[in-house]
Amino acid sequence: MSRFREWRGHRPFAGGLLLVLGGAEILVTMKAPLPVILKIGMQGLAGYLLPSLMIVCGALILFNPAQRLFYSILGILLSLGTWLTSNIGGFVVGLLLGAVGSTLTFGWLPDQEPRRKRSAKQPEKHAAGLGG
């Protein structure tokens, strides 16, 4: 389990996972047996292409984090594009998952120190009035 935790710590795991889940949710809603489903374009080709590319971008973020900025920008554009092509972005859920995942990935920095829990932090004691 520690190997997975170490692997996960060296990449924007949450962002890539949310982008993959957003694309998968949109693909599932494209196959939903609902009368609300919209098809636009060549038999809905764009409706299947954009969420599929979202899944690919999310996987590339997980396995190639060096190019995370490009993939996150592409992921947000694809997520926003599903608003028009894929049932209002998978009824907004997939669109939001993809947008949040892309922004988390864009904001991730590789050289950050791991967060310490509040209980693990030592209270810092400052000597007041010792300046001179």
N, C-alpha and C positions, 0 to 999 in steps of 0.2 A: 504494500500500500504506500510505503514511503517513496518508492520509485515513481509511482503515478503522481503523487503530490509534488515531487520535485519537477517532473515533466510539465505538469499543469502550471507550476509557478513561473516557468520561463516563457510563457506565451499568454496572449489575451484569451484565456479559456472561456470565460463567461460570455464575452462578446461573440466569439466564433460559434459557440453552442446556441446562443439566442438567434443568430442569423440562420443557422441550419434549421432550427425549430420553426422559425418564421416561414422559411421557404417550404418546409414540409407541411405546415398547417395550410398554407395557400394551395398547395397541390391537392391536399385532402378535400378542401372546399370546392375545388374544381370538379371533383368526382361525386360530390354530394347529390343525393337524389331529391333536390329541392326545385320547385318551380321558379325560384328567385335567380337561378344561375344565369349569368349573362355570358354571351360569347361574342367577341369582337375580333375582327381580322379574319385571316384565312383559317376557318374552322377553329378559332381560338388558339392558334399556334403561339401567339405572344403570351397568352394566358398560361401556357405550360412552360414556355421558354424562360420567362423572367424568374419565376420561383425556382426553377431548376438551376439557373445561374446563381441565385441566392444561396442555394445549398452548396454549390461548388465554391463560391467565395468564402462561405463559412468554413468549409473543410480546408481550404487553402490557408485561411487565417490560423487554423489550428496546427497545420503541419508545415507551414512556411511563414513563421511570424516576422521574418525580416522584411517582408513586403506588405505588412499589415496596413499601412496607410493607403496604398493603392486599392487594396481589397476592401477596406472599410468605406472609401469614397464610392467605389463601384457598388458596394452592397447597399448604401443608402440610396443611390440613384435607382437601383433595381427595385428596392422596397417601395420607393415613391411611385415608380412606374406601374407597380401592381395595382395602384389605386384605380387606374383606368382599364387595365387589361384582365384582372383576375378577381371579379366579384368584390369590388371595392377593397382590395387588399386582403382577401380572405376574411371578409366581414370585419375589417379593421384590426383584428387580432394579429394576423400574420404581418401586416404592415407595421404595427407597433413593435412586435418582437424583432423584426428585421432592423427597424430604425434604432431601437435601443441597443441592440447588439452591435450595430455599426458604430454608434457613437461611443460605446464602451471600448471598442477596439481602437478607435481613433485616439482616444484619450489615454490609452495604456502606455506606460513607459517601462522599458525593459530593465533599467538599472535602479529601480526603486527598492528601498529596504522593505522587508516584510513588515506588516503592521504588527504591533505588539498589542496584546489585550490590555485593557485598563487595569485589570487586577495584577498584571505582571509589571506594570510601570512602577518604578520606585518614586515616591514623592520627593521632589527636589526641594531642598532646604536652602534658602537664600539668607545670607547674613545681611540683615538690614542695618544701615547706618555705618558700614565699615569703609565707605568710600573716602578718598582723601585727596 
